[in-house]
Amino acid sequence: MKTNGERNNGGKLKPEYRKRWAEYICRYIEEYRSRGYLWHFTHFLKAGAQRIGVTRYTDKIEVTAFEKDGRITVVLLNRTEEEIPVYLRLGEYCAELTSKAKPIMTAEIEK
């Protein structure tokens, strides 16, 4: 994609490749936005985290949880077009959240 002799000297993109490169970047950004849930896993989960069991009271919410070093990370996905109350319960402790329509959210709990 660079002209001859410009590889090591900061060459420029050839004009015939510019449109293709722009299309690739736009497609990449669209994919990343549409699959934003991956960010929640790559950003919050640390290497070596182990998946732990969860229960849920409705099938409108997808949930998974991981634990490492006394910290629990919970990833929630609301598949509906409505707000849904979410209750995170750990032993005798309970926290209530509201999940907006169609978002994905992450909660971190220190044990």
PEZIWO-V226774 format. One record per helix or strand of 2 or more residues. SS is the DSSP state (hx for helix, st for strand). FROM is the first residue (numbers start at 1). LEN is the number of residues. Records with the same first field share a line. If there is no record, write none. Layout:
BEGIN
SS = FROM-LEN  FROM-LEN
END
This chain:
BEGIN
hx = 15-20  37-8
st = 50-3  61-8  71-8  84-7  93-7  104-7
END
